[in-house]
Amino acid sequence: MADSKSLGEMSLSQLEQRVEAIDEELDKLSKCSMRGSMGPLGWRSHSHHDPYQNEWVRVDLGRRVLIDQVALVPTIWRDSNFGLMSDGFPEEFKIIVGNDNDPQGRVVASFTAEDKLLPRIEPLVVNFPETSVSWVRFQATKLAPRAWDGYYQLQLSELMVFSGEENVALRKPIRVSSQEPFTLRARVKETMVDGSLPYLMDAAGGVDSKSFVSVVDDGSQPSLTIDLGKQSLVSQVHLHTVDLSDNIPEVIHPTFGIPEHFIVEGANSADFSDAVQLCEYRVETVFDADPIIMLNFEEREMRYIRVTALRPHIDAFGSRVRSVVGFSEIVVLSKGINLAKGLDVDLNFEVRGYVRPLENLTDGKNFYGEILPIRTWINQLARRHDLENERPLVVQEAAKRYAIQERNLRRMYWLAALLVVAIGFVVLVGRIVRMQHVNEIRERFAADLHDELGADIHCIGLLSDLAQDAREEPEKLEGVLRNIREATEETGNAVRHYSNLQEGRLSNGGVRGDIERIAERVVVHLTHNIKVEGEEFLEQLKPRTCSDLLLFYKECLINICRHSGATSLSTHLTADAKSIQLRVEDNGMGIASMDENGVPQSLKRRARLMGARVTISSLAGRGTCIRLTVRNHMRWFYKLLGIFHSKK
């Protein structure tokens, strides 16, 4: 049976498969059907106040036998609250085997309360390696309380010892550690090895078969004879008694059909001239009427087996009294194998009174179906106990997994819902970002057109107005047209320069060279001084940043030319690992077109596109100073580069 640890290691699909396998196997096992009516209960020891007592049972096999299994059948109690339960089955015990020259023996199996053998009503099967022994002892070391008063006591219904398929403990001498005083006939120690079990053989397979019953003449000795076909070693005969009424309560006496006194004989001659009495049986009380009367004897080689009713059963049915004989099955065993199955049965009397086929006596079936070998039957009952106890544990573990799976599924639902919301949020944010990007592109495009081409187009417009005014003066018109031509060439140069900036193709002179060319084109009539520091850092700038920086500088110069009235200016560009700073100063009258922060809108817009900070200061008579600070986003690269160089 799987324990909780092994179940915890199984997957959910494995647990489901295990439940299906258990159900499938249970359908193939004998049912644990309890017998009705009266019968022997087995043995009881002395009662104790303390559970830790050594009570034992020893069965002497009479000779050395190879054994590999012991079956313990508990005494069964009907509890008013919990139904059928074992009574007095020990919590801790061991199985000891030995030989006549080995009084101590050796332990072949030991069990404690941790093995969780209880509760149970099915047999406990103890398997061990095959060993040659002449005695077996079942020794309890911790007793269980008996049901009706709580005193501690050892009780056992049947002790079976198997050599192959044969129960070699059947009707063998038995000794016990103690015997309960005032014991009833149903509780003597010999009932532990008489083959009387509290169960009905209710196999899973086979078609049911009704018992053979016949009325016989009063005073006669009816007999039933089976020809085995050849001489065979025979050691046991099992007589399955007539099926009692399936009503509740039963209306048929437990001894119905069983001869009150009968013998089993064996012979090798058909006329039984060499007959040998194998065993004898008397039904003196209802405790002698078992569903299966198991008879054993010294192994002999026989061909013919005869059961003779020396005194048939007397049935008082209503006002009639008559003699009857009947059995459900006659089983002749050789090493646990039924030799009589399917053979004919000869009778010395005429069948009458009941319509029951004679062949039912050896058809291998009883009222419930197939008749199994005793060991197979007991093992199936023990296996049923293990499976029926394992199944709830497997189902419980599977239920836990289902609960975890359901909880995880709910979490997945919530996670999926959150994921949908997150996706929607990401889509919304992406849309907003794209809209902002489009707006930024539009703003940048407008700024670039304004800063790069605005001045040239404005100049062309003014020259066009002059050309319009000089239509009547050819010499003057020629000069104006020449100026327009020069302005358009300068505009084309500006467009090409702007394209180079957008594609990141700066001139061979780098940022310094572009600044100088911009100054030469825009402030032709002004004296200008340019100073650049940190050119190695400027070379690491992205083309877009360089373009924005140059366009900002150009817009500064255009504003100075238009509004300052200056005659000279100076440019100071400084770059390091942290930032880029541009300072442009002139000696004019200052810039008149400013917003509330003092920074012209065109410069403020360009600084915003760069992510930079711009300030402007203007004092009357002293000119204007424009400062731009751009954070260098490549500073982490320089830091790593510095660390690398320091390690080298």
Disulfide bonds with the S-S distance in Angstrom:
none
